Amino acid sequence: MLFLVFELDGERYALDAREIVRVLPLQPVRAFAGTPPFIAGVIDHEGAPVPVVDMAQLALGRPAHRLMSTRLVLVNDRADPRASQPRRLALLLECATRTQSFAPGDFAEGGIATPEARWLGPVARDALGFVQWVKVDQLLDARVRALLFPDPPSWQGGEDGNAHPTPMGRAS
């Protein structure tokens, strides 16, 4: 299997290439108030807003460094059983410039439970050390998924069909 390898503070992580829709260069991200710190905001991709998850903020509690090797990686969030189609997410990744092949059998459980980071999967070892598989479908919990992908969309109004004010004071 092919993986996109990225780094966070010298530790390597990998995304299954089959989950990647597109790798984009770094671009401006519009911040949204009221979201968890690891939600950097949204980007415009082909005319649609796409939420951005800052993996450095999620994993390390600091914003991603804006490096030449920092990329936005579009993935599909397929974990919501209510969604008729996968929803797009952009992952803000540092040092995301290379791919590497691993066999599924190369990965093994790391021996440490990570309930607060359930998106961290098994680890594989190569000549450079460990690389940990990031499970895209585990990145968002139900609460965060509901913030990013409200059903129905907040701008369409509530159950009564009327638009409701948002915290920013605009009609939803």
N, C-alpha and C positions, 0 to 999 in steps of 0.2 A: 504494500500500500504506500502511496505517496503522501507525504506530510509537508505542510509549510511550517518551518521552524522559526520561532522568534525567541527573543531573550528579554528577561526582566532582571536587572541587576546581576547579570552574569549567569543566571540560571536559564536553561533551555526548556522550552515548551513546544508542543506540536499540535497543529490542527489537521485533521483528516482532510485532504485536498478535495474529496468528494463533497464535503460540506460547504466549500467555498464557491461563491457565485462569481466574484471578481475581486481582484486586488487593485486598489486605487492609490494614487499618490496622496500625501497629506494635503488636506484642504481645510478652509475655515469651517469651524463647527459652531453652530448657533446654540448657546447655552439656554437651558430651560430652568426657571426657578421651580423649587418644590420637588425636585427629583433627588434620588440618592446621589451621593458624591461621585459614584462610579459611572453615572449616566452623564456623559460629557455634553450632551445636547443632541442636535440633529444636523444632518447634511442633506443637501438636495441631490438626489440621484435620479437622473432621467425624469425630472419634473415631480418627483414624489419625495416627501420627507422620510428620512431613515434615521431611527435612533442610533446613537453612538455609545458603545460601552468602552470605557477606558480601562483596559486590562491592568495597567500599572496601578491605577487607583483602586481597582477591585482587589488585586492581589497584595499590593504593598502599601496602600494608603497614601500614595503620592501621584500627582498627575504625570501622564506620559511625557517623556522628554521629546521635544520637537527636533528630531534628528533627521539627517538625510535618509536614514534607513527606516524611519517611522512610516507606517502604512495604515490605510483604512482597508479592512478586509470585509467585504460583504458576505454574509452568511444567511441562511434561512433558519428561522426559529420554527421548528416543527413540533415543539413540545406541548403546545396548547391544543388540547383535544377539541376545543370549541371552534377553532379557526378552520374554515373550509380550505384555505390555501396557506402555505407557509408565509410567515411574515419576515420581512428583511430586517437585519441588524447589521450595523457596521462595527467592527471591532478595531479599536485603536491599539496598534501593536508596535512595539519598539523592535528594532533589528530584525525586521521581517523581510529578509532578502534572499532566502535560499530554501530549497526543498530537499527532502531526504526520504529515502525508502526504508520502511521497516515492515517486517512481516507481523501480522497480528500476534503470533506466538512470541515475538521478541519482548512484548510487554507483560509485566507481572505487577501484582499489587505491591505497593511500596511498604506495606506493613504498618502504616499510620492512618487512622481514620481521620477524615477531614469534613465533619458535618457542616462546618461553617463555610467550606469551600468545596461543595459537592461536585463542582465542575472539574475538579482535579481528578484525573483518571490514573491509570496505571503508568508505570515507568519502564523505559527501555534503557539499556546501557550500550554505548559504543565506545570508540577510542577516545572521545572527548568527555566521557562521563555520562551522567543521566540526562534523559529528556523525558518530560512528563506530558502525557496526552491530555489535552483540554477538550472536555465534552461540551460541545456547543449547546446541546439540548438541556444541559443542566445549569447554564449560566444564570438564568433568571428564575427567581422563585415566583409563585403565583401572585404575590402582592406587587412586585415590580412589573411583571408581565401585564397586570391589569392597569398600571399607570401608563405604560407605553402603548398598549393596544386595548383601549377601553372598548367595551362591547355593550351597547352601540357606541360608535365614536362620539366623544363629548360634544363636538360641534354640531351633531345632528339632534341634540336635545335628549332629554330624559324619557322615561316611560310615558309621560303625558304628551310627548311630541313637541314640547316647547323648548327653545334654546334657554339655557341657564347661564347665569354669570359665572365666569371663571375667576380664580383668585387674582388674576391680573386686571379684572374689571371689564373685560371684553365679553361680548355675547359668545356663548359656546355654540 
